[in-house]
Amino acid sequence: METATNQDVMEQLAKLYEEVFRHDGYGEIRLEMKILRRGQKEVIIHCGKQYRFVVDFVKQPGMG
């Protein structure tokens, strides 16, 4: 799986939001994140089908 950026994920999420918003009926978007090894996270957007991204993650000071 190719590494993506947070911007890639945000653009896909915005695109899906627009599709669901314009849809004449019910829609659902669900976001899932998993911590991977090597300083990465897997981000999965569920919206009819799954959109999977692997994003580099560096823990910032002061984060949980």
N, CA, C and O atoms as a printed pandas DataFrame, in Angstrom:
     atom_number atom_name residue_name chain_id  residue_number  x_coord  y_coord  z_coord
0              1         N          MET        A               1    0.849   -1.181    0.000
1              2        CA          MET        A               1    0.000    0.000    0.000
2              3         C          MET        A               1    0.893    1.242    0.000
3              4         O          MET        A               1    1.837    1.339    0.785
4              5         N          GLU        A               2    0.598    2.153   -0.853
5              6        CA          GLU        A               2    1.382    3.383   -0.997
6              7         C          GLU        A               2    1.098    4.350    0.152
7              8         O          GLU        A               2   -0.038    4.463    0.614
8              9         N          THR        A               3    2.128    5.039    0.600
9             10        CA          THR        A               3    1.965    6.021    1.669
10            11         C          THR        A               3    1.242    7.256    1.136
11            12         O          THR        A               3    1.540    7.751    0.049
12            13         N          ALA        A               4    0.284    7.742    1.931
13            14        CA          ALA        A               4   -0.489    8.924    1.570
14            15         C          ALA        A               4   -0.146   10.037    2.556
15            16         O          ALA        A               4    0.626    9.837    3.494
16            17         N          THR        A               5   -0.723   11.197    2.333
17            18        CA          THR        A               5   -0.539   12.317    3.252
18            19         C          THR        A               5   -1.878   12.607    3.937
19            20         O          THR        A               5   -2.928   12.142    3.494
20            21         N          ASN        A               6   -1.822   13.375    5.013
21            22        CA          ASN        A               6   -3.061   13.799    5.658
22            23         C          ASN        A               6   -3.933   14.566    4.672
23            24         O          ASN        A               6   -5.159   14.455    4.711
24            25         N          GLN        A               7   -3.316   15.334    3.797
25            26        CA          GLN        A               7   -4.064   16.098    2.791
26            27         C          GLN        A               7   -4.840   15.161    1.860
27            28         O          GLN        A               7   -5.981   15.453    1.503
28            29         N          ASP        A               8   -4.229   14.034    1.461
29            30        CA          ASP        A               8   -4.923   13.051    0.624
30            31         C          ASP        A               8   -6.188   12.539    1.319
31            32         O          ASP        A               8   -7.252   12.434    0.708
32            33         N          VAL        A               9   -6.048   12.225    2.601
33            34        CA          VAL        A               9   -7.183   11.719    3.373
34            35         C          VAL        A               9   -8.265   12.786    3.490
35            36         O          VAL        A               9   -9.445   12.500    3.288
36            37         N          MET        A              10   -7.871   14.009    3.814
37            38        CA          MET        A              10   -8.840   15.095    3.974
38            39         C          MET        A              10   -9.577   15.390    2.668
39            40         O          MET        A              10  -10.775   15.674    2.685
40            41         N          GLU        A              11   -8.875   15.326    1.546
41            42        CA          GLU        A              11   -9.518   15.566    0.249
42            43         C          GLU        A              11  -10.544   14.484   -0.058
43            44         O          GLU        A              11  -11.632   14.785   -0.549
44            45         N          GLN        A              12  -10.208   13.216    0.227
45            46        CA          GLN        A              12  -11.151   12.120   -0.010
46            47         C          GLN        A              12  -12.362   12.253    0.904
47            48         O          GLN        A              12  -13.496   12.039    0.475
48            49         N          LEU        A              13  -12.121   12.608    2.163
49            50        CA          LEU        A              13  -13.209   12.777    3.124
50            51         C          LEU        A              13  -14.152   13.905    2.687
51            52         O          LEU        A              13  -15.371   13.757    2.765
52            53         N          ALA        A              14  -13.596   15.017    2.231
53            54        CA          ALA        A              14  -14.412   16.139    1.752
54            55         C          ALA        A              14  -15.225   15.736    0.524
55            56         O          ALA        A              14  -16.395   16.102    0.405
56            57         N          LYS        A              15  -14.616   14.993   -0.377
57            58        CA          LYS        A              15  -15.303   14.537   -1.588
58            59         C          LYS        A              15  -16.485   13.634   -1.220
59            60         O          LYS        A              15  -17.580   13.782   -1.764
60            61         N          LEU        A              16  -16.253   12.701   -0.293
61            62        CA          LEU        A              16  -17.320   11.797    0.123
62            63         C          LEU        A              16  -18.433   12.550    0.847
63            64         O          LEU        A              16  -19.612   12.257    0.648
64            65         N          TYR        A              17  -18.064   13.518    1.684
65            66        CA          TYR        A              17  -19.062   14.331    2.367
66            67         C          TYR        A              17  -19.978   15.011    1.351
67            68         O          TYR        A              17  -21.200   14.990    1.496
68            69         N          GLU        A              18  -19.383   15.608    0.328
69            70        CA          GLU        A              18  -20.181   16.285   -0.707
70            71         C          GLU        A              18  -21.120   15.305   -1.395
71            72         O          GLU        A              18  -22.280   15.635   -1.642
72            73         N          GLU        A              19  -20.636   14.091   -1.711
73            74        CA          GLU        A              19  -21.473   13.077   -2.361
74            75         C          GLU        A              19  -22.650   12.685   -1.476
75            76         O          GLU        A              19  -23.782   12.596   -1.952
76            77         N          VAL        A              20  -22.387   12.449   -0.187
77            78        CA          VAL        A              20  -23.455   12.049    0.732
78            79         C          VAL        A              20  -24.434   13.210    0.932
79            80         O          VAL        A              20  -25.646   13.000    0.972
80            81         N          PHE        A              21  -23.917   14.413    1.056
81            82        CA          PHE        A              21  -24.766   15.584    1.260
82            83         C          PHE        A              21  -25.717   15.794    0.088
83            84         O          PHE        A              21  -26.885   16.130    0.287
84            85         N          ARG        A              22  -25.225   15.597   -1.129
85            86        CA          ARG        A              22  -26.043   15.813   -2.330
86            87         C          ARG        A              22  -27.000   14.654   -2.603
87            88         O          ARG        A              22  -27.972   14.809   -3.343
88            89         N          HIS        A              23  -26.725   13.494   -2.005
89            90        CA          HIS        A              23  -27.541   12.298   -2.225
90            91         C          HIS        A              23  -28.946   12.511   -1.659
91            92         O          HIS        A              23  -29.109   13.053   -0.565
92            93         N          ASP        A              24  -29.940   12.086   -2.402
93            94        CA          ASP        A              24  -31.335   12.236   -1.971
94            95         C          ASP        A              24  -31.730   11.007   -1.155
95            96         O          ASP        A              24  -32.427   10.120   -1.647
96            97         N          GLY        A              25  -31.285   10.968    0.074
97            98        CA          GLY        A              25  -31.599    9.837    0.938
98            99         C          GLY        A              25  -30.585    9.727    2.056
99           100         O          GLY        A              25  -29.896   10.691    2.389
100          101         N          TYR        A              26  -30.502    8.541    2.628
101          102        CA          TYR        A              26  -29.645    8.284    3.773
102          103         C          TYR        A              26  -28.214    8.031    3.319
103          104         O          TYR        A              26  -27.992    7.414    2.277
104          105         N          GLY        A              27  -27.253    8.498    4.089
105          106        CA          GLY        A              27  -25.847    8.220    3.827
106          107         C          GLY        A              27  -25.093    8.141    5.137
107          108         O          GLY        A              27  -25.503    8.733    6.135
108          109         N          GLU        A              28  -24.002    7.418    5.134
109          110        CA          GLU        A              28  -23.197    7.269    6.343
110          111         C          GLU        A              28  -21.723    7.264    5.969
111          112         O          GLU        A              28  -21.317    6.645    4.985
112          113         N          ILE        A              29  -20.927    7.965    6.773
113          114        CA          ILE        A              29  -19.472    7.967    6.636
114          115         C          ILE        A              29  -18.909    7.593    8.005
115          116         O          ILE        A              29  -19.308    8.149    9.028
116          117         N          ARG        A              30  -17.975    6.644    8.006
117          118        CA          ARG        A              30  -17.333    6.234    9.257
118          119         C          ARG        A              30  -15.832    6.241    9.044
119          120         O          ARG        A              30  -15.344    5.820    7.995
120          121         N          LEU        A              31  -15.097    6.723   10.049
121          122        CA          LEU        A              31  -13.643    6.835    9.969
122          123         C          LEU        A              31  -13.019    5.923   11.016
123          124         O          LEU        A              31  -13.448    5.902   12.169
124          125         N          GLU        A              32  -12.008    5.175   10.607
125          126        CA          GLU        A              32  -11.306    4.245   11.492
126          127         C          GLU        A              32   -9.806    4.479   11.357
127          128         O          GLU        A              32   -9.307    4.664   10.247
128          129         N          MET        A              33   -9.084    4.473   12.475
129          130        CA          MET        A              33   -7.627    4.629   12.441
130          131         C          MET        A              33   -6.983    3.521   13.249
131          132         O          MET        A              33   -7.441    3.172   14.337
132          133         N          LYS        A              34   -5.915    2.976   12.697
133          134        CA          LYS        A              34   -5.147    1.940   13.378
134          135         C          LYS        A              34   -3.679    2.349   13.394
135          136         O          LYS        A              34   -3.151    2.851   12.402
136          137         N          ILE        A              35   -3.031    2.130   14.527
137          138        CA          ILE        A              35   -1.596    2.406   14.621
138          139         C          ILE        A              35   -0.846    1.236   14.002
139          140         O          ILE        A              35   -1.093    0.078   14.339
140          141         N          LEU        A              36    0.068    1.547   13.101
141          142        CA          LEU        A              36    0.925    0.544   12.480
142          143         C          LEU        A              36    2.340    0.689   13.022
143          144         O          LEU        A              36    2.644    1.631   13.753
144          145         N          ARG        A              37    3.169   -0.224   12.667
145          146        CA          ARG        A              37    4.590   -0.097   13.019
146          147         C          ARG        A              37    5.240    0.961   12.129
147          148         O          ARG        A              37    4.633    1.460   11.182
148          149         N          ARG        A              38    6.452    1.279   12.447
149          150        CA          ARG        A              38    7.262    2.190   11.624
150          151         C          ARG        A              38    6.697    3.606   11.564
151          152         O          ARG        A              38    6.866    4.298   10.560
152          153         N          GLY        A              39    6.033    4.037   12.622
153          154        CA          GLY        A              39    5.555    5.422   12.648
154          155         C          GLY        A              39    4.502    5.735   11.615
155          156         O          GLY        A              39    4.531    6.806   11.008
156          157         N          GLN        A              40    3.561    4.813   11.398
157          158        CA          GLN        A              40    2.504    5.044   10.434
158          159         C          GLN        A              40    1.147    4.729   11.053
159          160         O          GLN        A              40    1.059    4.020   12.055
160          161         N          LYS        A              41    0.104    5.256   10.452
161          162        CA          LYS        A              41   -1.265    4.920   10.808
162          163         C          LYS        A              41   -2.004    4.510    9.547
163          164         O          LYS        A              41   -1.758    5.044    8.466
164          165         N          GLU        A              42   -2.911    3.560    9.699
165          166        CA          GLU        A              42   -3.806    3.196    8.611
166          167         C          GLU        A              42   -5.113    3.922    8.858
167          168         O          GLU        A              42   -5.692    3.809    9.938
168          169         N          VAL        A              43   -5.580    4.662    7.874
169          170        CA          VAL        A              43   -6.833    5.401    7.959
170          171         C          VAL        A              43   -7.795    4.752    6.962
171          172         O          VAL        A              43   -7.498    4.630    5.773
172          173         N          ILE        A              44   -8.952    4.341    7.478
173          174        CA          ILE        A              44   -9.951    3.695    6.627
174          175         C          ILE        A              44  -11.224    4.525    6.694
175          176         O          ILE        A              44  -11.764    4.764    7.774
176          177         N          ILE        A              45  -11.697    4.962    5.535
177          178        CA          ILE        A              45  -12.956    5.692    5.440
178          179         C          ILE        A              45  -13.989    4.718    4.873
179          180         O          ILE        A              45  -13.827    4.202    3.767
180          181         N          HIS        A              46  -15.039    4.478    5.632
181          182        CA          HIS        A              46  -16.123    3.601    5.194
182          183         C          HIS        A              46  -17.264    4.477    4.682
183          184         O          HIS        A              46  -17.800    5.308    5.415
184          185         N          CYS        A              47  -17.618    4.282    3.440
185          186        CA          CYS        A              47  -18.727    5.035    2.849
186          187         C          CYS        A              47  -19.219    4.250    1.637
187          188         O          CYS        A              47  -18.912    4.597    0.497
188          189         N          GLY        A              48  -19.978    3.196    1.890
189          190        CA          GLY        A              48  -20.400    2.307    0.812
190          191         C          GLY        A              48  -19.316    1.319    0.452
191          192         O          GLY        A              48  -19.577    0.121    0.336
192          193         N          LYS        A              49  -18.118    1.799    0.277
193          194        CA          LYS        A              49  -16.934    0.964    0.112
194          195         C          LYS        A              49  -15.846    1.551    1.002
195          196         O          LYS        A              49  -16.048    2.595    1.622
196          197         N          GLN        A              50  -14.704    0.895    1.069
197          198        CA          GLN        A              50  -13.634    1.360    1.941
198          199         C          GLN        A              50  -12.553    2.069    1.139
199          200         O          GLN        A              50  -12.162    1.620    0.062
200          201         N          TYR        A              51  -12.083    3.175    1.678
201          202        CA          TYR        A              51  -10.964    3.923    1.120
202          203         C          TYR        A              51   -9.843    3.819    2.147
203          204         O          TYR        A              51   -9.979    4.338    3.255
204          205         N          ARG        A              52   -8.733    3.158    1.801
205          206        CA          ARG        A              52   -7.655    2.898    2.754
206          207         C          ARG        A              52   -6.433    3.745    2.429
207          208         O          ARG        A              52   -6.030    3.877    1.273
208          209         N          PHE        A              53   -5.858    4.311    3.478
209          210        CA          PHE        A              53   -4.654    5.124    3.357
210          211         C          PHE        A              53   -3.671    4.707    4.442
211          212         O          PHE        A              53   -4.086    4.388    5.556
212          213         N          VAL        A              54   -2.380    4.703    4.141
213          214        CA          VAL        A              54   -1.327    4.569    5.140
214          215         C          VAL        A              54   -0.618    5.911    5.180
215          216         O          VAL        A              54   -0.092    6.383    4.173
216          217         N          VAL        A              55   -0.613    6.526    6.380
217          218        CA          VAL        A              55   -0.098    7.882    6.544
218          219         C          VAL        A              55    1.040    7.859    7.553
219          220         O          VAL        A              55    0.917    7.254    8.618
220          221         N          ASP        A              56    2.152    8.518    7.219
221          222        CA          ASP        A              56    3.259    8.644    8.164
222          223         C          ASP        A              56    2.790    9.449    9.366
223          224         O          ASP        A              56    2.076   10.441    9.221
224          225         N          PHE        A              57    3.201    9.009   10.564
225          226        CA          PHE        A              57    2.777    9.653   11.796
226          227         C          PHE        A              57    3.960    9.813   12.727
227          228         O          PHE        A              57    4.644    8.842   13.051
228          229         N          VAL        A              58    4.197   11.037   13.156
229          230        CA          VAL        A              58    5.235   11.340   14.134
230          231         C          VAL        A              58    4.526   11.928   15.348
231          232         O          VAL        A              58    3.884   12.974   15.251
232          233         N          LYS        A              59    4.641   11.255   16.487
233          234        CA          LYS        A              59    3.972   11.730   17.695
234          235         C          LYS        A              59    4.555   13.060   18.131
235          236         O          LYS        A              59    5.768   13.197   18.284
236          237         N          GLN        A              60    3.688   14.035   18.330
237          238        CA          GLN        A              60    4.087   15.384   18.734
238          239         C          GLN        A              60    4.161   15.458   20.258
239          240         O          GLN        A              60    3.377   14.794   20.936
240          241         N          PRO        A              61    5.073   16.242   20.808
241          242        CA          PRO        A              61    5.121   16.423   22.254
242          243         C          PRO        A              61    3.786   16.938   22.783
243          244         O          PRO        A              61    3.159   17.807   22.176
244          245         N          GLY        A              62    3.364   16.397   23.909
245          246        CA          GLY        A              62    2.112   16.831   24.516
246          247         C          GLY        A              62    0.908   16.060   24.033
247          248         O          GLY        A              62   -0.195   16.276   24.535
248          249         N          MET        A              63    1.082   15.147   23.055
249          250        CA          MET        A              63   -0.038   14.336   22.572
250          251         C          MET        A              63   -0.139   13.095   23.459
251          252         O          MET        A              63    0.871   12.456   23.756
252          253         N          GLY        A              64   -1.370   12.754   23.886
253          254        CA          GLY        A              64   -1.717   11.607   24.708
254          255         C          GLY        A              64   -0.714   10.590   24.700
255          256         O          GLY        A              64   -0.874    9.559   25.353
